[in-house]
Amino acid sequence: MIGSFLLWAWVWILGASLSTLAVILSVPFNPWTDPKRVVVGYLSQAWGRGVMWVLPGITIEARGFEHLKGGGVMLVPNHSSISDVIMLLAALPQFKFMAKAPLFWIPPIGWHLYLAGYIRAGTGDESDAPRVLHACRKWLKLGCHVLWFPEGHRSFDGAVKRFKTGAFVAAKEAGVKVVPVAITGTPSVIKNRSLRYFFKGIRVQITLLPGFTVDGEPKAAAQRAREIVAKQVALQRATE
């Protein structure tokens, strides 16, 4: 437990320091000089990699980067651990992702989320959906990748749950591909319903799978992506 406490302290101190730096750098690298928010995005990646730096017993194997060529795509991974975002930030090229609304009000982390262009998650109210879809379309049309957990929340039993249609509606409206992503091993880093880290002998696998365009109904595309992800998740878990 002491190790977990020290690690969470490091996560917070590193995040707060990088967030403060983001505020400073936002003066010269503002939305006019850096419309994709690339500089602040580097700080987000530095946070993920900085956390991994103190977790030497955890290895990340990421593959399938060739599916990101040709502009922005909608990344749709399964979601089974609070550590998913950390691992994805550490392993993948820059992307925008959705964060829970209350996080935007916690300084200085919230400042970082705002300055990086991350998207405030919807409230569940249908009237809020257009705002979220507009933000996704904006970044996708600029050529940025957007990551959306289509299950809507973490899967506590590890099963890949039903994919909701929001990400697929946004991808269709922006005219970009959906790239399914399978991630395994993260529930072993932080157990669900726990804040305790496990430090040794953990293999995290992240696979980006061939993308496809949403030509028909978003619901059918969501089901297709879920089946692709679930199949790859099963294959990866068989090798853990």
Buried (B, 14 or more C-beta within 10 A) or exposed (E): EEEBEEBBEBBEEBBBBBBBBBBEBBEEBEEEEBBBBEBBBBBBBBBBBBBBEBBEEBEBBBEBEEBBEEBBBBBBBBBBBBBBBBBBBBBBEBBBBBBEEEBBEEEBBBBBBBBBBBBBBBEEEEEBBEEBBEBBBBBBBBEBBBBBBBBBEBBEEBEBBEBBBBBBBBBBBBEBBBBBBBBBBBBBBBBEEEEEBBBEEBBBBBBBBEBBEBEEEBEEBBBBBBEBBBBBBEEBEEEE
